[in-house]
Amino acid sequence: GSDDWQTMLRSRLQKLLCSSFYSVWTGIRAANQQISCSTAAADAWRYCCDLCSETCPNSAYHAHCTSSHVTQLYKAFLERQENQGDSSWCDMMVALGEARRCHRICYGSE
């Protein structure tokens, strides 16, 4: 009922207000990339993608975030394959599909 609606609205409002911290998340993901922590960098990129999808969907920022997110997921996937044999291929394919969709909308099909 109304509690579900209020919870959803509160969550969306919180995301919109937190988008002002986009530059903070940019710094976090850059730092994680520099120290070669692909999993943490992928998580930070995912968070930036979520913020962009709420505040500026299918913009150049959003397209950049989605492609960088996929890149970091792929690096994390390769690291896990080397170290543990773990596979997160499906997560990466979902992110790749989102990146392709976002790029197609932002830049066109060519």
BELZIUR-V765793 format. One record per residue. N is the residue number from 1. PSI is psi as a letter, one per 30 degrees, with the letter a starting at -180 (NA if undefined). BURIAL is + if it has 16 or more other C-alpha atoms within 10 Angstrom, else -. Layout:
n = <N;N>
psi = <PSI;PSI>
burial = <BURIAL;BURIAL>
//
This chain:
n = <1;2;3;4;5;6;7;8;9;10;11;12;13;14;15;16;17;18;19;20;21;22;23;24;25;26;27;28;29;30;31;32;33;34;35;36;37;38;39;40;41;42;43;44;45;46;47;48;49;50;51;52;53;54;55;56;57;58;59;60;61;62;63;64;65;66;67;68;69;70;71;72;73;74;75;76;77;78;79;80;81;82;83;84;85;86;87;88;89;90;91;92;93;94;95;96;97;98;99;100;101;102;103;104;105;106;107;108;109;110>
psi = <b;f;e;e;e;e;e;e;e;e;e;e;e;e;e;e;e;f;f;f;g;e;e;e;e;e;e;e;e;e;e;e;e;e;g;h;i;e;e;e;e;e;e;e;e;e;e;e;e;e;e;e;f;e;e;i;k;g;l;e;e;e;e;e;e;e;e;e;e;e;e;e;e;e;e;e;e;e;e;e;e;e;e;f;g;l;k;h;e;e;e;e;e;e;e;e;e;e;e;e;e;e;e;e;e;e;f;l;f;NA>
burial = <-;-;-;-;-;-;-;-;-;-;-;-;-;-;+;-;-;-;+;-;-;-;-;-;+;+;-;+;+;-;-;+;+;-;-;-;+;+;+;+;+;+;+;+;+;+;+;+;+;+;+;+;+;+;+;-;+;+;+;+;-;+;+;+;+;+;+;+;+;+;+;+;+;+;+;+;+;+;+;-;-;-;-;-;-;-;-;-;-;-;-;+;-;-;+;+;-;+;+;-;+;+;+;-;-;+;-;-;-;->
//
